[in-house]
Structures are given as C-alpha cells and as structure tokens.
C-alpha cells in the first residue's frame, strides 16, 4: 500500500485540507480508509454508518479517469453494505457528478447505491 501511496500522493496532497499525510496513512494502514489508485488519478474512501454510506474523502488527478472510476467504486460500496455514496469537494464536481445521479444534500453530494 505504501508503494501505491507514493505513486499517487501527488494527486491527493492538494485535496488534503482537513487532514495530514500522517493521519491519512494511519487510516489507510488501519483499514479504516481505502485507497483507489488509478493510472493518472486516485481516490480515498471511507465507510460510515448512520446512514450506511461510502464517503469519498479525497480525490485528485486526471478528471476523465476519476469519472471512469466512479462505477467500480459504487459497486464496491454496495458490496460493503453502503446504501449511499457521498462526496464533498469543489463546485465543479456538482456538474460532473449530476450525470451519475448525485444530488446536493446538506453541503455534500449524495447518491443512492
């Protein structure tokens, strides 16, 4: 996992406004967060309860690849028992994710899985 992190960290570091790299690595190593490395993009997700949801904590890299990764991440979230997918981030994601069924709710974007 550390090798993958080192390869993709350049895409995720700019998105890390509410955490440190050390805190993120601790969550990944403890299995409380999942790293989704792509060829030119990456995500970090976490599973939450109340309600059961897969939250996209961090994302960065090539926008087209990020969009292409969404269906696979959603399928994984459903397999983990998540009923929802949530994302918070820049305003540009609202436009991009609308095509995937995400809707604004309480400052985040939500989609039923």
C-alpha positions in Angstrom: 0.0 0.0 0.0 2.8 2.4 0.8 4.3 1.9 -2.8 0.9 2.8 -4.3 0.5 5.8 -2.0 3.9 7.1 -3.0 2.9 6.8 -6.7 -0.4 8.7 -6.3 0.2 11.1 -3.4 1.0 14.0 -5.8 -2.7 13.9 -6.9 -4.1 13.7 -3.4 -2.0 16.1 -1.4 -3.7 19.2 -2.9 -7.1 17.8 -1.6 -5.8 17.3 1.9 -7.2 20.4 3.6 -8.7 18.7 6.7 -6.0 16.1 7.4 -2.3 15.5 7.4 -0.5 12.9 5.4 0.4 11.0 8.6 -3.2 10.9 9.7 -4.3 9.7 6.2 -1.6 7.0 6.2 -2.7 5.8 9.7 -6.3 5.4 8.4 -5.2 3.5 5.3 -2.9 1.2 7.3 -5.5 0.5 9.9 -8.0 -0.4 7.2 -10.4 2.4 8.0 -9.9 4.1 4.6 -9.4 2.6 1.2 -7.0 3.8 -1.5 -8.2 3.7 -5.1 -5.1 4.1 -7.3 -5.6 4.6 -11.0 -3.1 5.2 -13.8 -3.5 9.1 -13.6 -5.9 9.6 -10.7 -6.7 8.3 -7.2 -9.4 8.4 -4.5 -9.6 7.6 -0.8 -12.9 6.4 0.5 -14.2 5.7 4.0 -17.2 3.7 5.1 -19.6 5.4 7.5 -22.7 4.2 9.4 -25.8 6.3 10.3 -26.6 6.2 7.4 -24.6 3.4 5.8 -22.5 5.2 3.1 -19.3 5.2 1.3 -17.8 8.6 1.5 -15.2 9.9 -1.0 -12.8 11.6 1.3 -10.1 12.6 -1.2 -9.7 12.6 -4.9 -7.3 14.0 -7.5 -5.6 13.6 -10.8 -7.0 13.3 -14.3 -10.7 14.2 -14.3 -11.7 11.8 -17.0 -10.1 8.9 -15.2 -11.7 9.9 -12.0 -15.1 9.9 -13.6 -14.4 6.5 -15.1 -13.5 5.1 -11.7 -16.9 6.0 -10.1 -19.0 2.9 -11.2 -16.4 0.5 -9.8 -16.2 2.3 -6.6 -20.0 2.4 -6.3 -20.2 -1.3 -6.9 -17.6 -1.9 -4.2 -19.5 0.4 -1.8 -22.8 -1.6 -2.4 -20.9 -4.9 -1.8 -19.7 -3.4 1.6 -23.3 -2.7 2.6 -23.4 1.1 1.8 -26.8 2.4 0.8 -25.4 5.8 -0.2 -22.3 7.4 -1.8 -21.3 10.8 -0.6 -18.8 13.4 -1.9 -17.8 16.8 -0.8 -15.4 19.0 -2.7 -15.1 21.7 -5.2 -18.2 23.1 -7.0 -17.1 21.6 -10.4 -17.9 18.2 -9.1 -21.6 19.1 -8.8 -21.8 19.4 -12.6 -19.7 16.3 -13.3 -21.5 14.1 -10.8 -25.0 15.1 -11.7 -24.8 12.7 -14.7 -24.2 9.9 -12.2 -27.2 10.7 -10.2 -25.6 12.6 -7.3 -27.7 15.4 -5.8 -26.9 18.2 -3.3 -27.8 17.5 0.3 -26.5 19.1 3.4 -23.5 20.6 1.7 -22.4 17.2 0.2 -23.4 15.3 -2.9 -25.4 12.1 -2.3 -26.4 9.2 -4.5 -28.4 6.1 -3.6 -26.5 2.9 -4.3 
